[in-house]
Amino acid sequence: MADFISGVFGRITRRATIATIQPVVTTTTTTQIQAQVQTAEIVKDEAHPVKSEPIDGGKTPAEGAQGSSQSSTPMKEHLIAKVTDGSTSPKRSRRATCVPNPGTPKSRRRAITQTPVCQEGITSLSTLLNDEITVRGSVWLLRMKAGRDQPGPRQGPLSYRHFLEKEVPADITEQIKKDLSRTYPQYEVFQNKDVQIKMYNILKSVAAYRPTLGYLQGMGYIAALLITMMPEEDAFWFMVCMIENFGMEDYWGGSLPGLPKSFFILEKLLESSLPKLSQHLRDMDIQTSAYATPWLITMFLCNHSMPFAMRLWDIILFEGFDYVYNVSLALFTLHETEILKMSFDQVLLFLQFSMKQIGNEPDVEEILRICGKMKQSVQTKVQNFTKLYDLKTEGKRTL
């Protein structure tokens, strides 16, 4: 399965990295996809991209974004009101959780001035507003078991519109609004108000779907990525299935129990595979949490350009979340010699931010080749380190 995805999307990503990261709608036929993916049917005409279906009889999100203010449905006015004031949400004590994110005014200016190539990225606003679903988007939905006809949360009694209209605590909606312009600051299209409305709707609805999870800074990167290849409603159900089927609740909600475990595994992987680099980081007192938090929460979206991370997601979604450890170790393996020569500030800058610059990124296919070579050994080590972590935490609980 992973070989098929690698073949289908390799050419797409290479073109995207050079010139554009707008979604690519190919002419791959339904028969070809069914034969290779061997999963639920993708209903689409190769000459006409699939359009999003109306939500409970209303207009599609695209029609809402393009329609006039005198539209017969109140959906557009409702969405704009939610973004502009948020006053309808009741105040509660629960706070939206924030993590380090390159979203300050200084870092936004730095992102724009240091990444001129990225400004040529997403150039077609209409692509994001027309609610087209790409071949990649269709395959991702099927892999996440979020397809329109697949059994799962999407087939439950509650519709997307239900969650869209459900009240969410005011502190969460306010935090979502603040983070919209901080998401992908190097891509100007995500500063467009209509695009931000779509992102807001998805994130608010996810918070409504799982109130105990709420909202975590960094989830906006995932919403932004998804709307480049699928309609708003599909993106919402995709994120829901990431919570239900992919284990992301441990990285997005509550006390983030997945992070300490992943930090432990990453540290042990470095120690066993790259001992000199591991010691170099310890000597400089660089904590794993200082660079790996956004890697884990956004699965590399926050720290890398969209085409680079999109290619990684092709494989991560098919291999499972543990493939994040493969990619992390591959990045360190490729850059070990450089990092060993860096100072404290240089290492943090390199791992936290500089990889967003397309010119500074390694060849993503080289990263995946390294991942393939070490896949079996990393998989075995991750299993062993997971057991070790569970034994340690269980021992602490008994004490």
N, C-alpha and C positions, 0 to 999 in steps of 0.2 A: 504493500500500500504506500509506504513512504517513498519507494522508488518511483511509483507512478506520479505522486505529487511532485517529487523532485524534477521529473521530466517535464511535466505539464507547465510548472511555474518557473523553471529556471530561466527560460527565455524572457518571460514577462518581467522578472525581477531585474535582469541585466539591462533591459531597455529602460525600466523605471529608474534605476540608479543613475543613469547618465542624464536623462532629460526630464522625466516626469514621474509622479507617483499617483496620477489620477487613475481611477479604476479602469482596467482593461476588459472590455467585453469581447470575448473571442467568438469564433464561429464553430467551436467544438459542438458536435451534435449530442443530443440526448443519449443516443445509442452508445456512443463512445464512452460517455461518462458512466452510464449504467454498467457497461461491460468491465470497466476498470475499477470503479469504486465498489461495485457489488453491494449496493445498499439501496435505500428508498429511492423512488422515482423522482427525477427532477423534471418538472413539467415546464418546458420553455420552448419557444420557437427560436431557432438560431438566428433568424433575421430580425427578431423583435425582442429586446430585453424584457424580462418579467417586470411588471409594474406592481407596486404594493397595492394590496386590496384595501377597500374602504374599511375603516374601523367602525364596526357596529352600524353600518348603513350610512356613515358620514363620508366626507371627502377623504381622499388619500392625503398623506402628509405633504406630497408635492403640490396637490391642488390647493391645500390650505396655505402653503407658503407663497403660491403665486396668485391666489385669488384676491379679490378686492375686499375692502373692509365691510362691504355690504353683503358679504356671503350669506347664504341661507343657513349655514351651520355656524354655531357659535364657537367651533373648535379653534379657529385661528385667534379670535379675540381672547379665548380662554388661555391659550398657550402664551400669548404675548403678556397677558396680565400676570401670569405666573412668574415670568422672567423679570418684569419691570418692578413689581412691588413685593410680592410674597406676603402681603399683609394678611391674607386669609388663613395662613398656617398658624395654629396655636403654639404658644411658647411652652417649651418643656425644658427640664433640666438637662436632658441628654444632649451632649455636644458632639458635633461632627469631628471625627478623628483626622488629624493632619500628620503628614510625614514630611521629611525634608524633600523639597521639590524646587527645581530651578525656575521659580515663578516670580521672583522679586523683580521690581522695575529694572534694577541693575542687570540682572541676569537676562531679562528679556532684551534689553539693548545689546548686551553682549552676544546673544544668540543671533540677532539680526545682523549686527555688524561683522561678526566672525564667520557667518555662514551664507555668503551671497549666493552660492550654488543652490541652497535650499529654497531661496525665494523663487526659483524657477520651477519648484516642485508642483504643487497642486495648482494648476492654472485655470481649470474649468469649474467654476462655481455651479454651473448648471448640472454637472455630473452629480454633485452632492444633493441637489434639490429635486432632481427628476425621479428619485427613488428607484433607480435601476439596481438590479442584482447581477453581479458578475459571476463568471464561472467559479472563480476562487471563493466568492461569498457563498455560492450554493454548496460547494464541497465542504467549506468550513461549518456551515449550518448542519449538514448531515453528520459530520464527524462529532459535533457537539451534541447531537441528538436534539437539535432545536429546529429541524425542518418543519415546514408547514403541515405536513401530513404524518409526521413521526409521532409515535406515542411518547408521552412525557409531560412535563409541566405545561407545555403550550396547549395540550388538549384538555386541560382542566376546565372547571366551570367558570373561572374568572378570566375575562378578556384583558388585553392590553389597555383598553380604554378605562376599565375599572381601576387599574393601578395608576393610570395617568391622572385621573380625577380625584384619587384618594388623597386626603390631607396628610401632610408630612410636617414634622416639627420645624418651626421657623428657623432655628439655628442651622439645621441641615440645608434647607433651601438657600439660605443666605451664603453658606460656605460654598455650595455648588456654584452660585452666581459669581462669587469672587474668583473661583478657580477657572472659569470658562476662558477668560482671556490669557490665563497663564498656561493653558494647554497648547502644546506645539507652537510656541511664540515665533519660531522661525518660519512657519507657514502662514502667510497672511490670510488665506482663505478661512482659517478657523477663527478669525476676528470678525467675520461676517455675522450679522445679527441672526439671520435666518438659520445659518449653520449652528450657531450657538443655541438657538431655540431647540433644535433637534437633539443636541447633546444634553441640554438641560432636561428635556422631557424623558430621555432614557435614564439619566442618573436619578432623577426624582422618582421615577417609576420603580427603579430597582430598590430604592430606599423604602418605598411603599410596600413592595413585595415582601421584603424581609426587614421589618422594623428593628429587630435586634441587631442587624448589621449596620443599618444607616448608610453613611457615606464616608468614603476614605479618599483623601487627596491622592490622586494618581489614577483613580478609576476613570477620570475624564479622558486620559490617553487611550484607553480601550474603547470608550464610546466613539471618540474621534476616528480611530482606525476603522471601526466597523462601519460607520456611515459612508466611508469611501467605497464600500463594496456591497452594501445591502441597505434596504429601507429601514426606517426608524424602528418599526415594530419588530422586524427580524433581529435588529441589533439588541433590542431589549431582551427578547427571549434567548438570544445567544448568551448575554451576560447572566441571565437567570440560570441557564444550564451550566455556565462556568461555576456558579455557586453550588448547584445541585450535583453535577456530574464530574466536575474537575477539581474539587477540593479548594476552591478559592475563598470559601467562607473563612477558612483558617488564616487567610492573608488579608482579608478585607474587613473583618468584623470582630467585635468584642475586644479581647486583649491581644489579638493577633497571635494566637498560639502557634501558628505555623512558622513564624519568623525565628524564634530561638532554636527550634529544631533544625531549620535550614541553615542557620548560621553555624551551628555545630557541625553539620555535615560538610559544609563548604570548607570550614577550617581543617577538618580531618582530611578531606580530599587534597587540599593544598599541602598539608604536612606530609602526606604519604606519597604524593606524586611530584611535587615541586618543593622539596625541603629548603633549598636555598632561598627561594622567593618567599616561602612561608616565614622563614626566620627574619628576612629583610623587613617584612611587614610588622612582625612582632617587635623588632628592634626599634622601629619608628612609632610603635604603639598605635598602629592603625587598626581600629576595630572593624570586624567584618560588617557590622551594622552600618558603618559610615558610607559604604559603597554598595552593599548588596541589597539594602532595603528596597530601593526602586527597581532593582533587577527582578526581585521576587514578586513585588506587588503588581508591576506592570509587565512582567515577562519581557524585559529589555526595551519596551517602547519608550520609556522616559529617557534613557541614556543613549539612544541610537536614532539615526534617521529612520523615517517610516519605511522606505523600501528595504533597508537592511533588516529591520525588525520583522517586517512582513514575511520575508523569506524564512527567518528563523521560526516564526509561528507556523508556517506550512508543516514543518517537521515536528515541532513541540506538540501541536494539537493531535498528531497521529501517534507520537511515541508516548505521550503522557507528560505530566508536570515534572517528573524526575529528570526529563531531558534538559531542564534548565541547568542542572548541575553539570551535565556534559558541556553545554555551551559556555558556562562560566569557566570551567577548567580549560576549555579550548582557547578562550580569550587570554587567559593567563599564560598558557603554553606558548601561544603565538607572540606575546609581548613580554615574555620573561626577561630577555636580555635588556630591553629598554627600561623596564620597571626597576630592575636592579640598580640602574644608574640614576634613578630619580630621587629627588628629595621628598620630604613629607608632603609639602604643598603640591608638588608636581604630580605625585601619585594620586592624590585625592582629586585634583583637577582632571587628570587623565581618565580616571575611572568613573567620576561622577558626571562630567560634562563634555569633555573634548570629543568624545566619540560621536557626538551629534553632528560634528562637521563631516560632511560627506567625504571631503578630501582626506580626512584623517582615518577613516574607517578602513579596516582590512577587507579583503575580498570575502564576502559572505560565504561563497562556495568553498573557499579555503578553510573557513571556520567549520563548515559542515563536514569537510573531508577529515579534519582532525577529530571531530566528534565521532565520525564513523569508525576511525581506527581505534579509539579508546572506549567505544560504547560498551562492550562486554565487561571490561575491567571496571569501568566507572559504575555500571549497574550493580556489579557484585559488591563493590565497596560501599555504595549508597545503602544497599540492603543491610550490610554488616554494621555500618555506622548508625543506621536507624534503630537497629536492635540495641546497640550500645547506649544510644540516647534514651530509649524507652526504659532500659534497665536503670540508668542513672536517675531519671525523673521518678521512677517507681520507688527507688531506694530513698529518695528525699521525702516522698510522701509518707512512707512507712515510718520514717524518723519523726 
